[in-house]
Amino acid sequence: MQKIEFTIEKDSELTKAIIDKLPFLSRHDVKKILDKKDIKVNNIRVKENCNLKSNDKVVVFYEDKQQKDWHSVVYVDENILIVNKRAGIEIVSETERDLQSVLRLHFATATAVHRLDRNTEGLVIFALNKKSEKELLNAFKTRNGITKKYALLVHGRVDITKIKRTVYLKKIDSLSKVWISELKTSGYEPISTEFDIIQYQGDNTLLEAKLITGKTHQIRAHISYYGFPIVGDQKYGKDSEKQMHLTANYLSFNFKKNNMLYYLNNKNFEVIPSWLK
């Protein structure tokens, strides 16, 4: 059982105030906690939603597993935090609950240094101080020092020789998706992805993808362009599978000796995709 205590800064509804502090909880979760009388307002247990005034003091008891449904910690030291994010969660968002806010409940300085699509699960790196944030952001910007690999299951039996490593991508904001072209055209920028076949699984193919560039929906759109949409990808393919079979499953580091994160070079991090278990 976990416990959090906080003081209300301005008039608020109890349920909203709790979700603001514990963004991994839904209104339904808060209702269940209220039903168990695990919430105190000004040292009095309450069992129903209510309105709060500025300076009211709130105590909430909640199950640790409710937070673990969002992520699991893979590695942490004084400089970085690596977590395995489940699908369906934004890493950073101004309009909804996000993983960074959840992590800051226990790691106050956690700052995301890269992104995964909401529906992509897998390994995400957070900086825990300004120095490591600077080094990690530079590594992602220069594509030097960090290797990321993805596992994905696609429809069809892939002929890898027919998939070009470098194509061109254009972001279509009005559609919240990207378009791919093999020809360099106005508005399109080059992207590169390395795909390798791990194994054929009946009429599907299990692939490994390594990002050479890193653009929105790059892997999803690149492989779908060649007629092999990712299983469960409703945006770039069509099927009844609800979970997208794409996982950022591998991380390794290759920093120079004068880099403060050089000590990470002998560490490799890998997770098994949930859809393979």
N, C-alpha and C positions, 0 to 999 in steps of 0.2 A: 504493500500500500504506500502510495506517495502522498505528500502533503504540500500545499502551497498556500501562503498567506499574502494578502495584498490589501492596500487601502484604496478606496474609490476616490478618484481625482475629480470627477464631475458626475452629476446625476445620471444614472444609468439603470437599465433593466438588469437584473441579476444574471440571467442566462447569457445575455450579450457580454457582460463584463467578464464572465468566466471564460467564454469562448475567445475573447480578446487576449486573455492571459494564457489559455491552454488551447491553442488553435487546432490541435489534433482531435478535440472533442466536438461532436455535433450537438445540435439541440436535443436530439434523442438521447445521446450519452448523458447530457446534463440532467435530463428528466429522470433517467434511471438512478443517477447519483442522488438527486433530490428525494426520490422514492425511498432510498435507503437512509435518508437523513444524515448524509455525509457532508453536508455543507452548513457552515455556521456564519451568521451575520451578527456582528457585534456580540460574539460569544454565545449566541442563541441558535440552536439547531433549527433549520427551516426545512420544510418539505414541499414548498410550492414556489414557483417563480414570483418575484416581487420587484418593486422599484426601490432603488438605492439612492441615498443622498451622498453628497461629497463628504469625505472623511469616514464613511462607514467602513468597517473592517470585515474582510471576508476570509474564511478558511475553507479550503476544498480538499477532500480526501479522494483519491482516484487510484484505479488499478494501473500498475506500471505497464501491463500488457497493452493498454489502450494507446500508449505512445509508441510502443514497439511495433504496432501494426503499420506505422508510417515508415520506419527505417530500422536498421540494426547497425551498430557501430562496428566497423571492421578494423580500424586502427586509429590511435590517437597518441600524440606526444605534445610537447609544449608549443610546437609550430603548426601542425596540421591535424585535421580530422578527416577520416575517410569513412563514409557511410554507404550502406547498400539501400538505396531508395526503392520503395515499391512503386509500381505503376499507378497513375491517376493523381499524382501529387505534383504541384508546381514547386520548383526549387526556390524561386523568389517571385513575389507577386505584390502589386500595390492594391489589388482589388479583392483578393481572397486569401484563405489560409495557405501558408506555405511552409516548406521544410526548414528554411533558415530560421523562421520565427520559433518553430518547435525546438530546434537544436539550441537556440539561445536561452532556453529555460535552464539548461545545464552547462552550456558552453557560451558564456555571455558575449564573447568576441567573435564567434563563428561567422565567417563571411564567405559566401560562395564565390569561387574564382572561375567557374565555368558552368554550363547548363546541360541538362538533358531535357528532351521533350517531356511534357506532362505524362504521356502514355508509355514512355520508355523507362524501364526499371534499370537498376544497376548502380555502379560505383560513382560516387560524387566526392570531390575534394573541397574542403573548406579550410581557409586560412584562419589561424587563431591569434595572429598578431600582424602588425603593419608590415614588418620586414618580410615575413613569409608570404604575405599577400602580394607584395610587390614582385617577389621572385616568381611566384606561381603565375601571376597574370602575365608577366613577361614570357614565361615558358610557353603558355598557351598562345600568346600573340605571335611569337616567333616560330612556333611549332618545333621547339627544340628543348629537350630535357624531360618530356613526358610522353609516354607511349600509351595510347588507349586502343583497346580492341573490343569489338562487339560480336556477340553470337546472334544469329538470326535464322529463322526458319521461313522459307519462301515457298510459294506455290510453284510447281513445275520442276523439271529436271534441268538444272542449269548447265549450259555449255559455256564455261568460263572464258573460252577464247573469243566469244562473240561480244563480251562486255568490255567496252572501252574504259580504261582507267581514268581518263580525263574527259569530262564533258562540260557543258555550260548550264548554269542555273540562273533563273530569274525569280525573285520573290514577288508574289501577287498578294499584296496586303488585303485587298478587298475579298479575297477568297480564303485567306489564312492558309495558303499553301504555296508551293513553288512549282515552276515548270522547268523541264530539262530539254536541252537541245544538243545535238552532236556538232552543230555549226555555231561558230562565234557570231552572235547577232546582237544588235543594239539592246542594251539593258541586261544582257546576260553576262555573268562572270564565271571564270573557270573554277571547277572543283575537281578534286582527285580523291578517289576511294580505291583501296586495294581489296578485292574480294578473293577469297580462297574457299574451295569446297572442303568441308569436313567429312560429310557423308551424304549419300542419297537415302531418303526415308520414304520408300514407296514412290508416290508421285510428287513428293516434296524434296527440297534440298536444304540441308543444314550448312550454313555458310559462316565464315569468319570475315569480318570487315575491319579494316584499319583505316582511320581517317588521316589523309595527308593534308587536306584543308578541313575546316570545320564550319559548315553553314547550316542554317535552319533546314531540318528535314532532309539533310543531304543523303544519308544512307537510304532512307525510305523511298525518296523520289528517284534516286539514281538506279536502284535495282528494279523498281517498278517500271521505269521507262523501257527496260528491256523485256518486259512481259512477265516478271517474276515478283509480284507484290508480296510483301511480308504477311504471313498468316496473322489475321486479326487486325490488320491495318485498314480501318474504315475510310481513311482519307485518300490513300493511294491504291486501294484495292477494295474488293467487295467479297465478304464471306460472313458466315454466321458466328465465327469464333469471336468471343468478346475480348479476350486479352491479346494484345499485340505481342508477337513472339520476337521481341528485340530486346537485348540486354547488353548494357555496358559492363562486360564481365571481366575485364582484365586491365590492370594498371601497372606500369613499371616506370622507373625514373633513371635518367642518365644525365645528371648535373655535372658541371665542371668542378674541379677540385676547390676552386676559390668561392664556390657557391655555398651559402649557409645550409642548403638542403642536400649537400653532397652525401651525407650519411645515409640517405634513403636509397642510394643506388643499388644496394644489395638486397632490397626488399621488392618482392613482386606480390601483387594482390589479385586474387581471382575468386569469383563467386559462380555458383552454378545457377543458371537461369531457372526461375520458378516453374516455367513451362516445360522444363526437362525433367523435373523431379517426379 
